[in-house]
Each structure stands twice: as C-alpha cells, then as structure tokens.
Amino acid sequence: MKTTILLDNDAVTLVYYPEFGIVHHTFHRGIKDEELQEVLKAGLQVFIENGCHKWLSDDRGNADGLSQEQFEWGEINWIQPMIRAGWKFWALVVPDEISAREDMIPLIESYYERGVRVMVFTDVQRAQDWLKGL
C-alpha cells in the first residue's frame, strides 16, 4: 500500500494512504496540546485537499488520554471541519482495556448522529482492513 508520511516524530506519526483515501495518526506517547494541534491540523488539510472520508486513529500509545481542553479544541478545530469536509468513517484503535468500556457507546452514538460511523478496534490491521473495504 502506497504511503505518504506527513509527520513523524517521537510523539506521533501521521500518514496518508492515497489509494484508499485514509488519513492515519499513531500516538507514540502522551500527547501535548501543541503536538495534538499540529497533527490534527496537518491531517485535516490533507483530508480536505484529497476529498477523503476515512480517518484511522491509533491512540494506544497515549495512555493518559486527552484533557478536557484538548477535547474542546478538537471539537471546534478538528471534528466540526472534518464533518463539513465529508468525514464518514472513523476507525478508532484503543487499548484492550478501553475497547469494552460502556462509556464508548455514547461517543459512538454521538458521531453516528452527526453522520460519522465509528468502529472501535484493538488491532490496527483490522481497522485498516475495515476502512479499505468501504
């Protein structure tokens, strides 16, 4: 699969798979505000420029999760623009202990109501396969 590396550092890797129109980020450790903003802005730009509809988030390396401030920034500066740009499918790769948590259900439902189908995975290859098959 052809891969364009957009960003690669100790915190995050961001790649684009042009054949499938997938933007994919991988967090390698806890993510700082400016690092999160950098990766999401870069991904959003490629998403819009290439008419993408699919995003793959591998958040297993970010054991700390996101802060409330990061969620709020993301809602306004990433999620809303992504939805306006035609975002339809989100593969979310999480650690095993998070995948079965009941509090994932409201998150999935809230995106579904906004037109984004979210699938939660613990294996990145299965997430990629799901997105490639769409």
N, C-alpha and C positions, 0 to 999 in steps of 0.2 A: 504494500500500500504506500503510495507516494505521500510523503510527509513534509510539510513546511514548518520549520521551527521558528516560532515568532519571538519567544522569550525563553531563556534557560539560565537559571541561577540557583543558588543554594536554597532558596525559598520555594520556587515554583518553576514549572515548565509549562509552556503554552505552545500547542501545535495546531496546525490546520491540515485536515485531510481533504484536499480538493476534489478527489474522485467521489467522495460521499457527502461533501458539504458539512463536515463535522468540525467544530472547534472544541478542543480538549485541553483542560488545565489539570495539572497534578500538583498538589501541595506536598512539599517535602518535609515541612516542619510547621510549627505555629506561624501564622501569617500576621505581619504588622499592617497597620492601616494603609500606609503608602504603598506597600507591596501588593496588597489586595486591590487597591485602586488601579495600580499600574496594569496588572494582569487583566482585570475586567474591562478596563478601557481599551486595551490593545485587542482583546478578543472581540469586543463589541464592534470595533472598527472593521475588523476582518469579516465578521458576521454580516454586517451591513453591506460592505463592498462586494461581497460574493453571493449575496442573496441566500444565505444559509438559513436552515430551520432547525438544526440539531446542535446540542451542546452536551459535552461529556465532562462531568466534574468528578475528579478523583480526589476526594477530601480525606483519605485515610491518614495522610501524614500530618494533618492539622488536628492533633488530639485535643487541643484547647478549645476548638470550636471558634465561632465568631462572636465578637462582642455586640452588644445592643447597638452601639454606634455604627459598627460595620454593617449590621443588618439594615439599619435606617439609611445609610449611604447607598447600599446596594439596591434597595427598593427604588429609590429615586433615580439613581445614576446608571443602573445596570438593568434591573428587571423591567422597569417600565419601557425604556428604549428597546430592549430586546423583544418584548411583546409587540411593540409598534413596528419593529423591523420584520416580524413574521415568525418569531420563535414558536415552534410547535412541539418539540420533543427534547426532554432533558433526562439523560442517564446520570444518576447520582450514585457514585461508588463510595460506600461508607464502611467503617469497621464492622465486624460481625456483631459486636455487642449493641450497635446502634440500629442495625437493619430491622430488628424485630420490635423495636420500641413503638408502642402505641401512639406516641406523640408525633410520629412521622405521618400518620393518617391525615390530620388536619392540614399539614403542609401540602401533601399530595392533592387533597381535595381543593385547596385554595388555588393552586395552579391550574388544575383541571377546569375550574370555573372561569379562569382567565384565558383558556384556550391552549394551555401547555400540558401535554401528557408527561408525567413524571414516572419513571421506573427506578426503583432502588435496587442496587446490586452490591455484592461484596467482592466481586471479581471483575476486573477491568475488561478482560477479554469478552466476557458475556455482555457487558454494557456496550462495547464496540459492536459486537455482532448484532445486538438488538437495533442499534442506530443504523448500521449498514443495511439492515433488512427492510428499512422503512422507505 
